[in-house]
């Protein structure tokens, strides 16, 4: 039977595929018995339905578990998995704490799935069938691994095998690993997030630091006070998705970008324009740019969150979003969708705000937010208000990083600095770190250098500052003396070629818990 699709793509099944445009006398609607009936919006162009929420791991999903175990053991080292069991704590060094999956569906209006209609001849006669357009499945799972102390305690005298008790209490599985893994239509798997923590450390680092500092303040121990001052470095970088400057130059450009990031010795970095594009997959290259970035920062935890599915190529999975990579444990992460006006030609892409809560040694809980704002000024202003209101609910050090597509004197940037009012809202949480940089205040530098221009790095003379690091105002942090230094652009080595169409931006954060008072 001849197969056709509305966009001219060749079908691989003995079916006639048509995007649903009106009713065509459908005889049967095919659902998904494994999933709930209700659809929810996941991100731009993508709906989801919850499936198998009881934590059951079906046989067809075992490859997801195996991939997670592989990543876990690569990080933790070999663990005692006895008899190949992964779900029985009494028989293994790994247990599954939670397992959840969502089926993904293409949508054009953000509410209803796109349906495919086809003619089936499986029953011996032609039948017109309607099916939601499935783009894949995303899994979120949490695993526990036995603590080193427990393993050492139960090794035999020769140290070559384990003698495990019949029932291992859950508290001994203290290494917690969290994963987000997505399955593509060709059944291959891509990892969107992997983070880990040691639950045996019951206190966050800030609590420990504060206890030591209390002693230091009481005894006036100057050495102890200074020893608890520490630093970490944050950065933002738009990676320009899969764009190439010349044919076959993407891999070269990514190598330049990766080595530039490695050389900067960063602790936390937020990336924008990160894509999964199945058309870019080869036998040697994953279609997932988050995995490309992770390959340069092997010990980093990370989360990648798509903001939108590219509906212009409806039968091919292409997504673009944000990523955060961290040397420090990612305790939790989430995201929100930002306002969008689909009738505005400058606001056709869905935007999100990605948030990761980190546990940073001696600093405690640190909140990292990243976004890539719209090309529409009206959309950026609406998004700035939403971002300010959302981030305001989080206490402690927090940072907003990203490609904000806004000039410093724009209404939305003035709003984030607390200099103007938008939608009857005043934002008093953030300061623009570039305005605290040594380069900005150095009158001996050229106007271009002092301005911190980040776009376009492809030109000899960049003309815009549209990439930012906003930080919590120091005066809002109680009992913490927070300051910033080395606020500078990140550029490739001279003569190596561009890493992206944006320069990156970095800053070193200094916190001294033992200081009395705080700087304004």
C-alpha positions in Angstrom: 0.0 0.0 0.0 1.3 3.4 -0.9 2.2 5.5 2.2 2.1 9.3 2.3 2.5 12.0 4.9 1.5 15.7 4.7 5.2 16.9 4.9 6.4 14.5 2.3 8.3 12.2 4.6 8.4 8.5 3.5 6.6 6.2 5.9 8.2 3.0 7.0 4.9 1.2 7.9 2.2 -0.3 5.6 -0.1 2.5 6.7 -1.4 5.8 5.4 -0.4 8.5 7.9 -2.3 11.8 7.9 -2.1 14.7 10.5 -5.6 15.1 11.8 -7.3 18.1 10.0 -11.0 17.6 10.6 -12.9 14.3 11.0 -12.4 11.5 8.5 -15.0 8.9 9.6 -12.9 7.2 12.2 -13.9 3.7 13.2 -11.5 3.1 16.1 -9.5 5.3 18.5 -6.4 3.7 19.9 -5.4 4.7 23.4 -2.6 3.6 25.7 -3.8 1.2 28.4 -0.7 1.6 30.4 -1.2 5.4 30.9 -3.8 7.6 32.5 -6.4 9.3 30.2 -5.5 12.9 31.3 -3.0 14.9 29.3 -0.8 17.6 30.9 1.5 20.2 29.3 5.1 19.3 29.9 6.8 22.1 27.9 6.4 23.8 24.6 4.9 21.5 22.0 4.9 18.5 24.4 2.1 16.9 26.4 2.5 14.0 28.8 0.4 11.2 30.4 1.5 9.5 33.6 2.1 5.7 33.2 2.6 3.0 35.8 3.0 5.2 38.9 3.1 2.2 41.3 6.8 2.0 40.9 6.6 -1.3 39.0 9.5 -1.9 36.5 8.1 -3.8 33.6 10.3 -6.1 31.5 10.3 -3.7 28.6 11.8 -1.0 30.9 14.6 -3.1 32.3 17.1 -1.4 29.9 16.4 1.9 31.6 17.3 0.4 35.0 20.4 -1.2 33.5 21.6 2.1 32.1 21.0 3.8 35.5 23.0 1.0 37.3 25.8 1.4 34.8 26.0 5.2 35.5 25.7 4.6 39.3 28.5 2.0 39.4 30.7 4.2 37.1 30.4 6.8 39.9 30.4 4.6 43.0 32.6 1.8 41.8 31.6 -1.9 41.7 28.7 -2.7 44.0 27.7 -6.2 45.2 24.8 -7.1 43.0 24.1 -10.7 43.8 22.1 -13.0 41.5 21.5 -10.1 39.2 18.7 -8.7 41.4 18.1 -5.0 41.3 14.8 -4.7 43.3 15.4 -6.9 46.4 17.6 -5.1 49.0 18.4 -8.5 50.6 20.1 -9.7 47.5 21.9 -6.6 46.1 23.9 -3.5 46.9 21.5 -1.4 44.9 17.8 -0.8 45.4 15.2 1.1 43.4 13.5 3.7 45.6 11.1 5.1 43.0 10.4 4.5 39.3 8.0 6.7 37.3 7.4 7.2 33.6 5.5 9.6 31.3 4.5 9.1 27.7 5.3 12.1 25.5 2.9 13.4 22.9 3.1 16.1 20.2 0.8 19.1 20.6 0.2 22.2 18.5 -2.1 24.1 20.9 -0.7 23.2 24.3 -3.8 21.3 25.3 -4.7 18.6 22.8 -2.4 16.0 21.2 -1.8 15.8 17.5 -3.5 12.7 16.2 -2.2 10.4 13.5 -4.8 8.7 11.3 -4.0 5.5 9.4 -5.6 2.7 7.6 -5.0 -0.7 9.2 -5.5 -4.0 7.4 -4.4 -6.3 10.2 -7.9 -7.6 10.9 -8.4 -8.6 7.3 -10.3 -5.5 6.2 -9.4 -1.8 6.0 -10.1 0.2 9.1 -9.4 3.9 9.8 -7.7 4.3 13.2 -6.8 7.5 15.1 -3.8 7.5 17.5 -2.1 10.3 19.5 1.3 11.1 18.1 3.8 9.5 20.6 7.3 11.1 20.6 8.8 8.9 23.3 8.8 8.1 27.0 10.6 9.9 29.9 11.6 8.0 33.1 12.5 9.4 36.5 14.0 7.0 38.9 15.8 7.1 42.2 18.3 4.5 43.4 20.0 3.8 46.7 23.5 2.2 46.9 25.0 0.6 50.0 27.3 2.8 52.1 31.0 2.0 52.1 30.9 1.4 55.8 28.2 -1.3 55.4 30.1 -3.0 52.6 33.4 -3.1 54.5 31.6 -4.4 57.6 30.1 -7.4 55.7 33.1 -8.4 53.6 34.5 -11.8 54.3 38.0 -12.1 55.8 39.6 -12.6 52.4 37.8 -9.5 51.3 36.7 -11.1 48.0 33.0 -11.6 48.7 30.1 -10.3 50.8 28.0 -12.0 53.4 24.8 -9.9 53.3 22.1 -10.2 56.0 18.7 -11.4 54.9 17.1 -8.0 55.3 19.1 -4.8 54.9 17.5 -1.7 56.4 16.9 1.1 54.0 19.0 3.5 55.9 22.2 1.6 54.8 21.5 2.5 51.2 22.8 6.0 51.9 24.1 6.9 48.4 21.2 8.3 46.5 21.2 8.6 42.8 18.5 10.4 40.8 18.1 10.0 37.0 15.9 11.4 34.2 16.2 9.2 31.1 14.2 9.6 27.9 13.4 7.0 25.3 13.4 8.1 21.7 11.1 6.6 19.0 13.9 4.3 17.8 14.0 2.8 21.4 17.4 4.3 22.2 17.9 6.0 25.5 19.3 9.4 26.4 20.2 10.7 29.9 18.7 14.1 30.8 19.8 14.3 34.4 22.0 12.4 36.9 22.6 13.7 40.4 23.7 12.0 43.6 24.0 12.7 47.3 25.1 10.9 50.5 22.1 10.8 52.8 24.5 9.7 55.6 25.5 13.3 55.8 22.4 14.5 57.6 23.4 18.1 57.9 23.8 20.5 55.0 27.2 22.2 54.8 26.0 25.5 56.1 24.9 23.9 59.4 28.3 22.4 60.0 30.0 25.7 59.1 27.8 27.7 61.4 28.5 25.3 64.4 32.3 25.7 63.9 31.9 29.4 63.5 29.9 29.7 66.7 32.9 28.2 68.5 35.3 30.5 66.7 33.3 33.6 67.6 33.1 32.5 71.2 36.8 31.8 71.5 37.8 34.7 69.2 39.9 32.1 67.3 41.1 34.2 64.3 42.7 31.2 62.5 39.5 29.2 62.8 37.5 32.2 61.5 39.6 32.6 58.4 39.7 28.8 57.7 35.9 28.8 57.0 36.1 31.3 54.2 35.6 29.6 50.9 34.9 30.1 47.2 33.1 28.7 44.3 32.9 29.8 40.7 29.7 30.1 38.6 29.3 30.8 34.9 26.8 31.1 32.1 27.3 30.1 28.4 24.9 30.0 25.4 26.3 27.1 23.3 24.6 28.0 20.0 23.0 24.6 19.7 24.2 22.5 16.7 25.1 25.5 14.6 28.2 25.3 12.4 30.5 28.0 11.1 31.5 25.9 8.2 30.5 22.4 7.1 31.5 19.6 9.5 32.8 22.0 12.1 30.4 21.3 15.0 32.7 18.7 16.6 35.7 21.1 16.3 33.6 23.9 17.8 32.4 21.8 20.7 36.0 20.7 21.5 37.0 24.4 21.7 34.0 25.1 24.0 34.7 22.1 26.2 38.4 22.9 26.6 37.5 26.5 27.3 35.2 25.4 30.1 37.7 23.0 31.5 40.4 25.7 31.5 38.1 28.0 33.5 37.9 25.6 36.5 34.3 26.2 37.1 32.2 24.8 39.9 28.7 25.5 38.5 27.8 26.4 34.9 24.4 27.1 33.3 24.0 26.5 29.5 21.4 27.8 27.1 20.4 26.6 23.6 21.1 23.0 24.5 19.5 20.6 22.1 18.5 17.0 21.5 18.3 16.5 17.7 17.9 13.0 16.4 18.9 14.2 12.9 22.4 14.9 14.2 22.9 11.4 15.7 25.8 9.3 14.2 27.4 6.1 15.1 30.0 8.2 17.0 27.9 11.1 18.3 24.8 11.2 20.5 22.0 13.5 19.5 22.0 14.9 23.0 24.2 18.0 23.6 23.9 17.6 27.4 25.9 14.4 27.0 28.5 16.3 24.9 28.9 18.9 27.6 29.0 16.2 30.3 31.9 14.5 28.5 34.1 17.5 29.3 33.0 17.7 33.0 33.0 14.1 33.9 32.7 14.4 37.7 29.8 17.0 37.4 26.2 16.3 38.3 23.8 17.7 35.7 20.2 18.3 34.7 19.0 19.1 31.2 15.4 20.3 30.7 13.9 20.9 27.3 11.8 24.1 26.9 10.2 23.3 23.6 9.7 20.6 21.0 10.3 21.8 17.4 6.9 21.4 15.8 8.2 22.4 12.4 9.5 18.9 12.0 6.6 17.0 13.6 7.8 13.4 13.0 11.4 14.1 14.2 12.3 14.7 17.9 14.2 18.0 18.1 14.1 19.8 21.5 15.9 22.8 22.8 16.3 23.9 26.5 18.6 24.6 29.4 21.2 22.7 31.4 22.9 23.1 34.7 26.2 21.2 35.5 27.6 21.3 39.1 30.6 20.0 40.9 28.5 20.1 44.1 25.5 17.9 44.9 22.2 18.8 43.2 19.7 18.2 46.0 16.7 18.9 43.9 15.6 20.6 40.7 12.5 21.9 39.0 11.4 24.3 36.3 8.5 26.6 35.3 7.2 27.7 31.9 7.4 31.4 31.3 4.6 33.5 29.7 4.3 33.3 25.9 2.1 35.1 23.3 1.8 32.8 20.3 0.4 35.7 18.2 3.7 37.6 18.6 6.1 36.6 15.8 9.0 37.4 18.2 7.7 35.1 20.8 7.2 31.8 19.0 9.5 29.7 21.2 8.4 28.5 24.7 10.8 29.7 27.4 11.4 28.2 30.8 13.2 29.0 34.1 15.3 26.0 35.3 16.1 25.8 39.0 18.7 23.6 40.8 19.2 23.6 44.6 22.8 22.7 45.4 24.6 21.8 48.6 27.9 23.6 48.4 30.6 22.9 51.0 30.7 25.5 53.7 28.0 27.6 51.9 24.9 25.4 52.5 22.0 25.5 50.1 22.6 27.6 47.0 19.9 28.2 44.4 20.9 28.4 40.7 18.3 29.7 38.2 18.9 29.9 34.5 16.8 31.0 31.5 17.0 32.1 27.9 14.5 34.9 27.4 12.3 35.7 24.4 13.2 38.0 21.5 10.0 39.9 22.3 10.4 42.8 24.7 6.9 42.5 26.0 7.5 38.8 26.7 10.7 39.5 28.5 9.0 42.0 30.7 6.3 39.6 31.6 8.9 36.9 32.2 11.0 39.1 34.4 8.1 39.6 36.8 7.3 35.9 36.9 11.0 35.1 37.6 11.3 37.7 40.4 8.1 36.5 42.1 9.2 32.8 41.8 12.8 33.2 43.0 11.7 35.4 45.9 10.4 32.4 47.7 13.8 30.8 48.1 16.1 31.9 50.9 19.9 31.9 51.0 22.4 32.7 48.2 20.7 32.6 44.8 21.9 33.3 41.3 20.1 34.1 38.0 22.2 33.3 35.0 21.6 33.2 31.3 21.1 34.7 27.9 18.5 37.3 28.7 18.3 38.9 25.2 18.1 42.3 26.8 20.4 45.3 26.9 21.3 46.7 30.4 19.1 49.8 30.1 16.0 47.8 29.0 13.0 48.0 31.3 13.3 44.3 32.3 16.9 44.6 33.3 16.2 47.8 35.2 13.4 45.9 36.9 15.6 43.0 38.0 18.1 45.5 39.4 15.2 47.1 41.4 15.4 50.4 39.5 11.9 50.4 38.0 8.4 48.9 38.5 6.7 46.4 36.2 3.1 45.2 36.6 3.0 46.9 40.1 5.9 44.8 41.2 9.2 45.8 42.6 12.2 43.4 42.5 14.7 44.0 45.3 16.4 40.6 45.4 19.2 40.9 42.8 22.2 42.8 41.8 23.9 42.7 38.4 27.4 41.3 39.0 29.0 42.9 36.0 28.4 46.3 37.6 30.6 45.1 40.5 33.5 43.9 38.2 36.9 45.4 38.3 36.8 45.8 34.5 33.5 47.8 34.7 35.1 50.3 37.1 38.5 50.5 35.4 38.7 53.8 33.5 41.9 52.7 31.9 40.0 50.1 29.9 38.3 50.8 26.6 34.5 51.4 26.5 34.0 48.0 24.9 35.9 46.2 27.6 34.2 48.0 30.4 30.8 47.3 28.9 31.2 43.5 29.1 29.9 42.9 25.6 29.0 39.2 25.0 27.3 39.1 21.6 28.2 38.4 18.9 31.5 36.7 19.5 31.6 35.8 15.8 32.3 39.5 15.0 35.6 41.3 15.5 33.8 43.8 17.8 30.8 42.5 19.8 28.0 45.1 20.1 25.7 43.9 23.0 25.8 42.8 26.6 22.9 40.3 26.7 24.3 37.6 29.0 24.1 38.2 32.8 24.8 36.9 36.2 22.4 38.3 38.8 23.1 37.5 42.5 21.3 37.9 45.8 22.0 41.3 47.3 24.5 40.8 50.0 22.5 42.9 52.5 19.7 40.3 52.3 21.9 37.5 53.6 21.9 37.2 57.4 25.1 36.1 59.2 26.9 35.8 55.9 29.5 38.1 54.4 29.2 37.5 50.7 31.4 39.1 48.0 32.3 38.6 44.4 35.5 38.7 42.4 37.0 37.7 39.0 33.8 38.8 37.2 34.9 38.4 33.6 34.1 37.1 30.2 35.0 33.5 29.2 36.7 33.4 25.8 38.5 30.7 23.8 42.3 30.8 23.5 43.4 33.2 20.9 43.5 31.8 17.4 41.4 28.7 18.3 38.2 29.9 16.6 34.9 30.7 18.2 33.3 28.3 20.8 29.8 29.9 20.3 28.2 33.1 19.0 28.2 34.3 22.7 31.1 34.8 25.1 30.5 33.2 28.4 30.5 35.1 31.8 31.9 33.9 35.1 32.2 35.1 38.7 33.8 33.8 41.9 31.6 33.9 45.0 33.2 34.3 48.4 31.3 33.6 51.6 32.6 33.9 55.1 30.2 32.4 57.7 32.4 33.6 60.5 32.1 37.3 59.7 30.0 39.6 61.8 27.6 41.6 59.7 27.5 41.8 55.9 28.6 44.1 53.2 25.9 46.2 51.5 
